[in-house]
């Protein structure tokens, strides 16, 4: 079982690593994972997009550390982050249109 209970920590790429190899403390990684879980529950982002967005955009965890923690390649993190930003931009446009629409 991982130290946080999240499946992304169970990936062999991260397990057993000395935390001194990374600059990000375990608490920030756990916080990013908790935030990602909340983002996933909205169904606006895919699980991969939610992970990438929480780690990179909200907690500013470096690309390589994000990839290691999630057990994916750096390019997969980049692609998921780009998709997440697109989805969030679309959601913002929709919210703005709904706010501008008069409801009777």
C-alpha positions in Angstrom: 0.0 0.0 0.0 1.2 3.5 -0.8 1.9 6.1 1.9 -1.1 8.1 0.7 -3.5 5.3 -0.3 -3.7 6.7 -3.9 -3.1 4.3 -6.8 -0.7 6.7 -8.5 1.8 6.2 -5.7 1.7 2.5 -6.3 3.6 2.8 -9.6 7.1 1.3 -9.5 8.6 4.4 -10.9 8.0 6.3 -7.7 8.0 3.5 -5.0 11.1 3.1 -3.0 12.6 6.4 -4.1 14.5 8.4 -1.6 12.5 11.6 -1.1 15.8 13.5 -1.1 16.0 12.8 -4.9 13.2 15.3 -5.3 12.7 18.9 -4.1 9.0 18.5 -3.4 8.1 17.3 0.0 5.6 14.4 0.4 3.0 16.7 2.0 2.7 18.8 -1.2 2.5 15.6 -3.3 -0.3 14.4 -1.0 -2.1 17.7 -1.2 -1.9 17.7 -5.0 -3.3 14.2 -5.0 -6.2 15.2 -2.7 -6.9 18.2 -5.0 -6.8 16.0 -8.0 -9.4 13.7 -6.5 -11.7 16.7 -5.9 -11.2 17.8 -9.5 -12.0 14.3 -10.8 -15.3 14.3 -8.9 -16.5 17.2 -11.0 -16.4 15.2 -14.2 -15.1 18.2 -16.1 -11.6 16.7 -16.3 -10.4 13.2 -17.0 -8.5 11.6 -14.2 -5.2 12.1 -16.0 -6.0 15.8 -16.7 -7.0 16.3 -13.1 -3.8 14.8 -11.9 -1.6 16.9 -14.2 -3.5 20.1 -13.5 -3.4 19.7 -9.7 0.3 18.8 -9.7 1.6 21.3 -12.2 -0.8 24.3 -12.2 -2.1 24.4 -8.6 0.9 23.1 -6.7 3.7 24.0 -9.2 5.3 20.6 -8.8 8.1 20.2 -11.3 7.4 18.3 -14.5 9.8 15.4 -13.8 8.6 15.0 -10.2 5.0 15.0 -11.4 5.7 12.3 -14.0 7.5 10.2 -11.4 4.7 10.6 -8.8 2.0 9.7 -11.4 4.1 6.9 -13.0 3.9 8.4 -16.5 6.2 10.0 -19.0 6.9 13.8 -18.9 5.3 14.1 -22.3 2.1 12.5 -21.0 2.0 15.0 -18.2 2.5 17.8 -20.8 -0.4 16.5 -23.0 -2.7 16.0 -20.1 -2.0 19.5 -18.7 -2.7 21.1 -22.1 -6.0 19.2 -22.4 -6.9 20.1 -18.8 -6.3 23.8 -19.6 -8.5 23.6 -22.7 -11.3 21.9 -20.8 -11.2 24.5 -18.0 -11.2 27.3 -20.6 -14.3 25.7 -22.2 -16.0 25.4 -18.8 -15.3 29.1 -18.0 -16.8 30.1 -21.4 -19.9 28.0 -20.6 -20.2 29.5 -17.1 -19.9 33.0 -18.5 -22.5 32.4 -21.1 -24.9 31.0 -18.5 -24.2 34.0 -16.2 -25.1 36.3 -19.1 -28.3 34.4 -19.9 -31.4 35.7 -18.3 -33.3 33.0 -16.5 -37.0 33.4 -16.1 
